């Protein structure tokens, strides 16, 4: 499930608001920007038919689930859920310093999912790091590295994998 909302932001005032709310900035000289905000709680079926859930952090209710996962792998330390989980060090909009460590963690995550555990993967916005990790999982599930980013965008979210550096990481993986 992906919920999409639209917000307006004023970079000069560093405020944002929903389109259905009164403007928080009315300064006539400020350049307001319109953004789509995604809230992901998305079941993604990998090429080998393994199911994983990809999530974004919802500050209003970060751990609300109909059925919580049995395990979570999170790419941001803001996540502190009450269920079993691990964190990977991975800066927002970047790539991990230790790609081998990330691939090992994703391999373990994939094995849990293949064994039937309900697993969840997420960063903050659910696009860059989460999308890159999903593209890596796609490679581990049989997609060619050069096709994995397109696969993640088609099967998860068009906004998945945000930077050229993240795309390059996925393209260099071995099948």
Secondary structure in CASP SS format (residue, H / E / C, confidence):
PFRMAT SS
TARGET T0000
AUTHOR 0000-0000-0000
METHOD secondary structure of the structure
MODEL  1
X C 1.00
X E 1.00
X E 1.00
X E 1.00
X E 1.00
X E 1.00
X E 1.00
X E 1.00
X E 1.00
X E 1.00
X C 1.00
X C 1.00
X C 1.00
X C 1.00
X E 1.00
X E 1.00
X E 1.00
X E 1.00
X C 1.00
X C 1.00
X C 1.00
X C 1.00
X C 1.00
X C 1.00
X C 1.00
X C 1.00
X C 1.00
X C 1.00
X C 1.00
X C 1.00
X C 1.00
X E 1.00
X E 1.00
X E 1.00
X E 1.00
X E 1.00
X E 1.00
X E 1.00
X E 1.00
X E 1.00
X E 1.00
X E 1.00
X E 1.00
X E 1.00
X E 1.00
X C 1.00
X C 1.00
X C 1.00
X C 1.00
X C 1.00
X E 1.00
X E 1.00
X E 1.00
X E 1.00
X E 1.00
X C 1.00
X C 1.00
X C 1.00
X C 1.00
X C 1.00
X C 1.00
X C 1.00
X C 1.00
X C 1.00
X C 1.00
X C 1.00
X C 1.00
X C 1.00
X C 1.00
X C 1.00
X E 1.00
X E 1.00
X E 1.00
X E 1.00
X C 1.00
X C 1.00
X C 1.00
X C 1.00
X C 1.00
X C 1.00
X C 1.00
X C 1.00
X C 1.00
X C 1.00
X E 1.00
X E 1.00
X E 1.00
X C 1.00
X C 1.00
X C 1.00
X C 1.00
X C 1.00
X C 1.00
X C 1.00
X C 1.00
X C 1.00
X C 1.00
X C 1.00
X H 1.00
X H 1.00
X H 1.00
X H 1.00
X H 1.00
X H 1.00
X H 1.00
X H 1.00
X H 1.00
X H 1.00
X H 1.00
X H 1.00
X H 1.00
X H 1.00
X H 1.00
X H 1.00
X C 1.00
X C 1.00
X C 1.00
X C 1.00
X E 1.00
X E 1.00
X E 1.00
X E 1.00
X C 1.00
X C 1.00
X C 1.00
X C 1.00
X C 1.00
X H 1.00
X H 1.00
X H 1.00
X H 1.00
X H 1.00
X H 1.00
X H 1.00
X H 1.00
X H 1.00
X H 1.00
X H 1.00
X H 1.00
X H 1.00
X C 1.00
X C 1.00
X C 1.00
X C 1.00
X H 1.00
X H 1.00
X H 1.00
X H 1.00
X H 1.00
X H 1.00
X H 1.00
X H 1.00
X H 1.00
X H 1.00
X H 1.00
X C 1.00
X C 1.00
X C 1.00
X C 1.00
X C 1.00
X C 1.00
X C 1.00
X C 1.00
X H 1.00
X H 1.00
X H 1.00
X H 1.00
X H 1.00
X H 1.00
X H 1.00
X H 1.00
X C 1.00
X C 1.00
X C 1.00
X C 1.00
END
